Amino acid sequence: MACISSNEKTPRKIIRKVARLATRYNTKFFVLYVQTPRESSDRIPLASQRHLLNHFKLATELGGEVIQVQSPHITDAIVQACKEKQISTLCIGRPTLKYPSVILAMVHYRNMLEELAQLGIDLIILA
């Protein structure tokens, strides 16, 4: 499973790498986008919407299935999607942590890592 955001370039790289991994392992892959309240359809910029749609299109063209979830907690939504789809490998981009919220973000990130470890899910961080 690939986790993507509405950024312009990074999700494209993640989707392509995960598609190659899925081909190598002869399995299907999923692309997960967690829509936070900050990126709701009435608040997200048009450019970001366009990038996101292009990412969804690329994922389906490469044979992936797109999962779109709405949640205020990204890490919780990722773990839940992994449980539902019985994921064995999770691929994410490098987390960008900004100083004011770095401590809270690290707590959520650490909790996600612990839950993934309990589920036996491998985590690959793609640069």
C-alpha positions in Angstrom: 0.0 0.0 0.0 1.2 3.5 -0.9 0.2 6.5 1.2 0.0 9.7 -0.7 -0.8 13.4 -0.1 -2.0 16.1 -2.4 1.6 17.4 -3.0 2.7 17.8 -6.6 5.7 15.5 -7.1 6.4 13.1 -4.2 3.2 11.0 -4.6 4.0 10.3 -8.2 7.4 8.8 -7.2 5.8 6.7 -4.4 3.1 5.4 -6.7 5.6 4.4 -9.4 7.9 2.6 -6.9 5.0 0.8 -5.2 3.7 -0.3 -8.7 7.1 -1.7 -9.5 7.3 -3.5 -6.1 3.8 -5.0 -6.7 4.8 -6.2 -10.1 8.0 -7.8 -8.7 6.0 -9.6 -6.0 3.2 -10.4 -8.5 0.5 -8.9 -6.4 -2.0 -6.0 -6.5 -1.4 -2.7 -4.7 -3.5 0.0 -3.1 -3.0 3.8 -3.0 -4.4 5.5 0.2 -5.2 9.1 0.5 -6.4 10.4 3.8 -8.5 13.6 3.4 -8.2 15.7 6.5 -10.7 18.4 7.4 -8.0 20.9 6.3 -8.2 19.4 2.8 -11.9 19.1 2.5 -13.4 19.6 -0.9 -14.4 23.2 -0.2 -11.0 24.2 1.3 -8.4 22.4 -0.8 -6.8 24.6 -3.5 -7.7 23.8 -7.1 -4.1 23.0 -8.0 -3.9 20.5 -5.2 -7.2 18.9 -6.4 -5.8 18.6 -9.9 -2.6 17.0 -8.6 -4.6 14.6 -6.5 -6.8 13.5 -9.4 -3.7 13.0 -11.6 -2.2 10.8 -8.9 -5.4 8.7 -8.7 -5.4 8.4 -12.5 -1.7 7.3 -12.5 -2.4 4.7 -9.8 -5.3 3.1 -11.7 -3.4 3.2 -15.0 -0.6 1.2 -13.3 -3.1 -1.3 -12.0 -3.6 -0.1 -8.4 -6.8 0.5 -6.5 -7.3 3.9 -4.9 -8.7 4.2 -1.4 -9.9 7.6 -0.2 -10.7 8.0 3.5 -11.8 11.1 5.4 -10.3 11.4 8.9 -8.7 14.0 11.1 -6.1 11.5 12.2 -3.9 10.4 9.3 -1.9 7.7 11.2 -5.0 6.1 12.6 -6.6 6.0 9.2 -3.5 4.4 7.7 -3.5 1.6 10.3 -7.2 1.0 9.9 -6.8 0.7 6.1 -3.9 -1.7 6.6 -6.1 -3.9 8.8 -9.1 -3.8 6.4 -7.0 -4.6 3.3 -4.7 -7.1 5.1 -1.6 -5.2 3.9 1.9 -6.7 4.4 4.0 -3.7 3.2 3.3 0.0 3.7 5.2 2.6 1.7 5.2 6.2 2.7 7.2 9.3 1.8 9.6 10.9 4.2 7.6 12.7 6.9 7.8 16.5 7.0 7.7 17.6 10.5 7.4 21.3 11.3 8.7 22.6 14.6 5.6 23.8 16.4 3.8 20.4 16.0 6.8 18.1 15.9 6.2 16.6 19.4 2.6 15.8 18.8 3.3 14.5 15.3 6.1 12.2 16.7 3.7 10.7 19.2 1.2 9.8 16.5 4.0 8.5 14.2 5.5 6.4 17.0 2.0 4.9 17.8 1.6 4.1 14.2 4.9 2.3 14.1 4.1 0.3 17.1 0.7 -0.8 15.7 2.3 -1.7 12.4 4.9 -3.8 14.2 2.1 -5.6 16.1 0.3 -6.4 12.9 3.5 -7.6 11.2 3.4 -4.9 8.5 6.7 -3.8 7.0 7.2 -0.1 6.6 9.2 1.3 3.7 10.0 5.1 3.8 10.7 6.3 0.2 12.8 9.4 -0.3 
